[in-house]
């Protein structure tokens, strides 16, 4: 299993979403982070399972939330490029590739 590394903008997106959900209901932010953790573990176990959407970048949807984890598999690690809200402009993360 390859190590997983978050780019700083992707980590910030995840933390911003956590704060947003926690402001809506106590514990919802923690649930969001738990779901992201499940997704990241799933990606680490089988990185080629999820579809390539562009530039050799894959997308794994987050259950229960309108977010997806965008990542690429390098030779020695998996890089999380974005924790993207599905309604956000779809190309904003291109410069991170």
N, CA, C and O of each residue as an XYZ file, in Angstrom:
388
protein
N       0.849     -1.179      0.000
C       0.000      0.000      0.000
C       0.894      1.243      0.000
O       1.828      1.349      0.795
N       0.597      2.167     -0.892
C       1.374      3.405     -0.997
C       0.910      4.420      0.045
O      -0.258      4.430      0.434
N       1.829      5.271      0.492
C       1.415      6.342      1.395
C       0.561      7.371      0.653
O       0.666      7.528     -0.563
N      -0.277      8.060      1.406
C      -1.165      9.081      0.852
C      -0.731     10.442      1.393
O      -0.476     10.604      2.587
N      -0.654     11.414      0.486
C      -0.277     12.775      0.871
C      -1.324     13.742      0.331
O      -1.691     13.682     -0.843
N      -1.799     14.630      1.198
C      -2.724     15.691      0.795
C      -1.934     16.919      0.381
O      -1.016     17.327      1.092
N      -2.272     17.519     -0.758
C      -1.771     18.854     -1.059
C      -2.421     19.812     -0.063
O      -3.545     19.577      0.381
N      -1.729     20.872      0.283
C      -2.261     21.813      1.277
C      -3.631     22.384      0.890
O      -4.499     22.486      1.757
N      -3.860     22.761     -0.376
C      -5.204     23.258     -0.729
C      -6.297     22.197     -0.526
O      -7.416     22.529     -0.135
N      -5.978     20.944     -0.787
C      -6.963     19.876     -0.601
C      -7.265     19.689      0.883
O      -8.418     19.506      1.276
N      -6.218     19.739      1.698
C      -6.421     19.617      3.144
C      -7.271     20.776      3.661
O      -8.145     20.583      4.507
N      -7.012     21.980      3.148
C      -7.791     23.139      3.572
C      -9.253     23.015      3.150
O     -10.148     23.378      3.913
N      -9.501     22.509      1.949
C     -10.887     22.286      1.505
C     -11.612     21.331      2.443
O     -12.769     21.553      2.799
N     -10.922     20.268      2.840
C     -11.514     19.286      3.746
C     -11.839     19.932      5.096
O     -12.924     19.723      5.639
N     -10.910     20.710      5.633
C     -11.127     21.352      6.933
C     -12.220     22.414      6.862
O     -13.000     22.560      7.803
N     -12.285     23.151      5.765
C     -13.355     24.142      5.586
C     -14.721     23.456      5.559
O     -15.676     23.938      6.168
N     -14.806     22.336      4.855
C     -16.079     21.594      4.796
C     -16.436     21.059      6.178
O     -17.599     21.087      6.580
N     -15.436     20.573      6.901
C     -15.692     20.082      8.262
C     -16.283     21.190      9.125
O     -17.272     20.965      9.823
N     -15.694     22.379      9.089
C     -16.204     23.505      9.878
C     -17.622     23.879      9.462
O     -18.472     24.159     10.307
N     -17.870     23.883      8.157
C     -19.210     24.205      7.664
C     -20.235     23.214      8.216
O     -21.265     23.619      8.755
N     -19.956     21.922      8.082
C     -20.918     20.915      8.536
C     -21.074     20.941     10.049
O     -22.174     20.729     10.559
N     -20.003     21.195     10.765
C     -20.095     21.266     12.221
C     -20.940     22.468     12.653
O     -21.623     22.409     13.676
N     -20.896     23.550     11.882
C     -21.713     24.726     12.203
C     -23.197     24.453     11.969
O     -24.054     25.130     12.536
N     -23.494     23.472     11.141
C     -24.886     23.114     10.849
C     -25.483     22.185     11.910
O     -26.657     22.306     12.260
N     -24.668     21.261     12.416
C     -25.152     20.318     13.436
C     -23.950     19.715     14.158
O     -22.974     19.301     13.533
N     -24.043     19.674     15.472
C     -22.959     19.123     16.279
C     -22.681     17.669     15.864
O     -23.594     16.846     15.799
N     -21.417     17.376     15.586
C     -21.022     16.029     15.199
C     -21.005     15.783     13.703
O     -20.415     14.803     13.248
N     -21.638     16.651     12.929
C     -21.696     16.444     11.482
C     -20.322     16.667     10.840
O     -19.967     15.990      9.874
N     -19.562     17.607     11.375
C     -18.207     17.823     10.869
C     -17.325     16.606     11.099
O     -16.549     16.214     10.227
N     -17.450     16.011     12.283
C     -16.689     14.788     12.575
C     -17.107     13.647     11.645
O     -16.270     12.863     11.195
N     -18.398     13.564     11.365
C     -18.879     12.526     10.453
C     -18.296     12.726      9.060
O     -17.918     11.761      8.396
N     -18.222     13.975      8.618
C     -17.631     14.266      7.310
C     -16.181     13.796      7.265
O     -15.767     13.148      6.303
N     -15.410     14.118      8.299
C     -14.010     13.696      8.349
C     -13.905     12.177      8.378
O     -13.015     11.609      7.744
N     -14.793     11.517      9.097
C     -14.795     10.044      9.115
C     -15.023      9.485      7.717
O     -14.368      8.521      7.321
N     -15.938     10.075      6.975
C     -16.222      9.619      5.601
C     -15.015      9.862      4.688
O     -14.692      9.018      3.852
N     -14.357     10.999      4.844
C     -13.155     11.276      4.053
C     -12.080     10.246      4.383
O     -11.414      9.736      3.482
N     -11.905      9.937      5.668
C     -10.923      8.923      6.075
C     -11.220      7.569      5.434
O     -10.306      6.883      4.978
N     -12.498      7.186      5.399
C     -12.891      5.920      4.761
C     -12.509      5.931      3.281
O     -11.980      4.950      2.758
N     -12.782      7.038      2.624
C     -12.481      7.172      1.199
C     -10.974      7.086      0.960
O     -10.530      6.397      0.042
N     -10.198      7.774      1.772
C      -8.743      7.777      1.610
C      -8.182      6.369      1.839
O      -7.295      5.935      1.104
N      -8.682      5.662      2.835
C      -8.248      4.274      3.066
C      -8.607      3.392      1.879
O      -7.813      2.544      1.471
N      -9.786      3.585      1.331
C     -10.228      2.827      0.164
C      -9.324      3.107     -1.038
O      -8.947      2.191     -1.769
N      -8.984      4.367     -1.231
C      -8.087      4.744     -2.324
C      -6.718      4.108     -2.127
O      -6.140      3.576     -3.075
N      -6.198      4.158     -0.911
C      -4.869      3.601     -0.626
C      -4.818      2.098     -0.879
O      -3.801      1.578     -1.339
N      -5.907      1.403     -0.582
C      -5.956     -0.043     -0.776
C      -6.063     -0.441     -2.241
O      -5.516     -1.464     -2.654
N      -6.767      0.367     -3.026
C      -6.987      0.015     -4.427
C      -7.079      1.281     -5.279
O      -8.165      1.642     -5.731
N      -5.952      1.957     -5.502
C      -5.992      3.262     -6.171
C      -6.490      3.239     -7.614
O      -7.006      4.248     -8.095
N      -6.352      2.143     -8.300
C      -6.774      2.119     -9.706
C      -8.248      1.759     -9.884
O      -8.724      1.658    -11.015
N      -8.950      1.570     -8.819
C     -10.364      1.161     -8.888
C     -11.284      2.265     -9.403
O     -12.289      1.975    -10.053
N     -10.959      3.514     -9.125
C     -11.876      4.605     -9.416
C     -11.577      5.225    -10.770
O     -10.442      5.157    -11.240
N     -12.574      5.828    -11.405
C     -12.412      6.289    -12.790
C     -11.479      7.487    -12.940
O     -11.422      8.369    -12.084
N     -10.764      7.489    -14.037
C      -9.954      8.647    -14.414
C     -10.904      9.676    -15.015
O     -11.712      9.364    -15.890
N     -10.790     10.904    -14.529
C     -11.680     11.944    -15.055
C     -10.945     12.911    -15.982
O     -11.544     13.475    -16.898
N      -9.634     13.103    -15.741
C      -8.840     13.977    -16.608
C      -7.397     14.006    -16.120
O      -7.147     13.898    -14.919
N      -6.456     14.148    -17.032
C      -5.029     14.267    -16.695
C      -4.520     13.119    -15.818
O      -3.635     13.338    -14.991
N      -5.034     11.945    -15.969
C      -4.657     10.801    -15.130
C      -5.055     11.012    -13.666
O      -4.461     10.420    -12.765
N      -6.047     11.845    -13.442
C      -6.583     12.103    -12.108
C      -7.863     11.294    -11.953
O      -8.712     11.256    -12.844
N      -7.975     10.651    -10.800
C      -9.144      9.815    -10.508
C     -10.063     10.506     -9.503
O      -9.655     11.405     -8.768
N     -11.311     10.057     -9.497
C     -12.304     10.638     -8.595
C     -12.988      9.537     -7.793
O     -13.430      8.523     -8.332
N     -13.056      9.773     -6.495
C     -13.774      8.863     -5.597
C     -14.803      9.698     -4.843
O     -14.439     10.612     -4.103
N     -16.082      9.389     -5.026
C     -17.159     10.121     -4.362
C     -17.181      9.808     -2.867
O     -16.780      8.726     -2.439
N     -17.655     10.768     -2.087
C     -17.788     10.607     -0.639
C     -19.255     10.344     -0.336
O     -20.126     11.163     -0.630
N     -19.504      9.199      0.251
C     -20.884      8.803      0.572
C     -21.516      9.795      1.547
O     -20.893     10.205      2.526
N     -22.760     10.172      1.264
C     -23.613     11.014      2.092
C     -23.360     12.514      1.932
O     -24.160     13.327      2.396
N     -22.272     12.882      1.288
C     -21.928     14.293      1.129
C     -21.693     14.604     -0.348
O     -21.260     13.729     -1.098
N     -21.972     15.842     -0.778
C     -21.790     16.186     -2.195
C     -20.339     16.551     -2.522
O     -20.073     17.575     -3.152
N     -19.419     15.711     -2.091
C     -17.986     15.929     -2.284
C     -17.355     14.724     -2.940
O     -17.894     13.618     -2.914
N     -16.185     14.968     -3.536
C     -15.378     13.900     -4.114
C     -13.918     14.165     -3.776
O     -13.501     15.312     -3.610
N     -13.155     13.091     -3.678
C     -11.715     13.195     -3.508
C     -11.090     12.970     -4.881
O     -11.330     11.946     -5.519
N     -10.290     13.928     -5.327
C      -9.573     13.818     -6.595
C      -8.117     13.512     -6.271
O      -7.511     14.162     -5.419
N      -7.561     12.517     -6.956
C      -6.208     12.088     -6.632
C      -5.495     11.550     -7.855
O      -6.108     11.219     -8.870
N      -4.168     11.473     -7.725
C      -3.362     10.833     -8.755
C      -2.440      9.841     -8.065
O      -2.057     10.013     -6.908
N      -2.099      8.813     -8.798
C      -1.183      7.801     -8.283
C       0.188      8.025     -8.908
O       0.362      7.876    -10.117
N       1.151      8.381     -8.078
C       2.533      8.519     -8.523
C       3.257      7.198     -8.257
O       2.677      6.267     -7.697
N       4.512      7.124     -8.658
C       5.276      5.888     -8.466
C       5.403      5.490     -6.997
O       5.345      4.306     -6.664
N       5.575      6.473     -6.124
C       5.855      6.166     -4.730
C       4.792      6.625     -3.741
O       4.922      6.375     -2.543
N       3.742      7.291     -4.217
C       2.699      7.770     -3.313
C       1.416      8.084     -4.078
O       1.384      8.125     -5.308
N       0.371      8.301     -3.303
C      -0.912      8.764     -3.834
C      -1.068     10.205     -3.358
O      -0.916     10.494     -2.171
N      -1.369     11.099     -4.284
C      -1.468     12.523     -3.963
C      -2.925     12.955     -4.070
O      -3.539     12.848     -5.132
N      -3.471     13.444     -2.959
C      -4.829     13.983     -2.955
C      -4.743     15.427     -3.446
O      -4.118     16.277     -2.813
N      -5.376     15.682     -4.575
C      -5.321     17.003     -5.206
C      -6.427     17.927     -4.730
O      -6.232     19.138     -4.628
N      -7.594     17.354     -4.436
C      -8.739     18.187     -4.048
C      -9.750     17.355     -3.274
O      -9.912     16.156     -3.501
N     -10.418     18.026     -2.361
C     -11.628     17.495     -1.722
C     -12.696     18.457     -2.203
O     -12.968     19.484     -1.582
N     -13.293     18.095     -3.330
C     -14.078     19.015     -4.141
C     -15.581     18.876     -3.922
O     -16.130     17.775     -3.946
N     -16.228     20.013     -3.709
C     -17.687     20.043     -3.689
C     -18.166     19.818     -5.120
O     -17.642     20.435     -6.047
N     -19.135     18.960     -5.311
C     -19.582     18.582     -6.654
C     -20.273     19.714     -7.416
O     -20.411     19.635     -8.637
N     -20.707     20.754     -6.723
C     -21.368     21.876     -7.398
C     -20.386     22.989     -7.742
O     -20.752     23.960     -8.404
N     -19.132     22.852     -7.292
C     -18.114     23.875     -7.560
C     -17.642     23.755     -9.004
O     -17.751     22.692     -9.616
N     -17.123     24.838     -9.535
C     -16.614     24.840    -10.904
C     -15.658     23.662    -11.080
O     -14.678     23.562    -10.340
N     -15.907     22.787    -12.015
C     -15.172     21.523    -12.096
C     -13.700     21.620    -12.483
O     -12.967     20.647    -12.307
N     -13.246     22.743    -12.995
C     -11.864     22.808    -13.463
C     -10.931     23.588    -12.538
O      -9.770     23.798    -12.887
N     -11.398     24.018    -11.384
C     -10.566     24.859    -10.525
C      -9.295     24.142    -10.060
O      -8.301     24.802     -9.758
N      -9.304     22.854     -9.998
C      -8.171     22.068     -9.469
C      -7.119     21.746    -10.536
O      -6.076     21.186    -10.199
N      -7.354     22.078    -11.803
C      -6.428     21.713    -12.884
C      -4.986     22.158    -12.612
O      -4.045     21.428    -12.922
N      -4.816     23.327    -12.047
C      -3.455     23.836    -11.813
C      -2.704     23.032    -10.756
O      -1.494     23.203    -10.607
N      -3.385     22.167    -10.023
C      -2.741     21.353     -8.983
C      -2.102     20.088     -9.537
O      -1.320     19.433     -8.848
N      -2.428     19.744    -10.762
C      -1.904     18.513    -11.353
C      -0.451     18.715    -11.599
O       0.222     17.812    -12.096
